[in-house]
C-alpha cells in the first residue's frame, strides 16, 4: 500500500525542466524586487548589479528553454 502511494507521488512530481524554468522565473522576480528595493533606497551600484543579473538570468533561461525544446525534454 505504501509503495503504491509513493509511486503515485513520484508520478505526479514536475519534471526537471519545469522545475528549472520555475527556478529561473523565481530568480528573475527576485532580481526585479532587488532592483526596486535598491532604487528606492538610493543604492545605485546594487541597482545596476540587479539589472545586470536580471538580464543574465533571463538570457540563461531563454537559452535553456531553446535547448530543452531542441532536445524535446
Secondary structure, 3 states (H helix, E strand, C coil): CHHHHHHHHHHCCCCHHHHHHHHHHHHHHHHHHHHHHHHHCCCHHHHHHHHHHHHHHHHHHHHHHHHHHHHCC
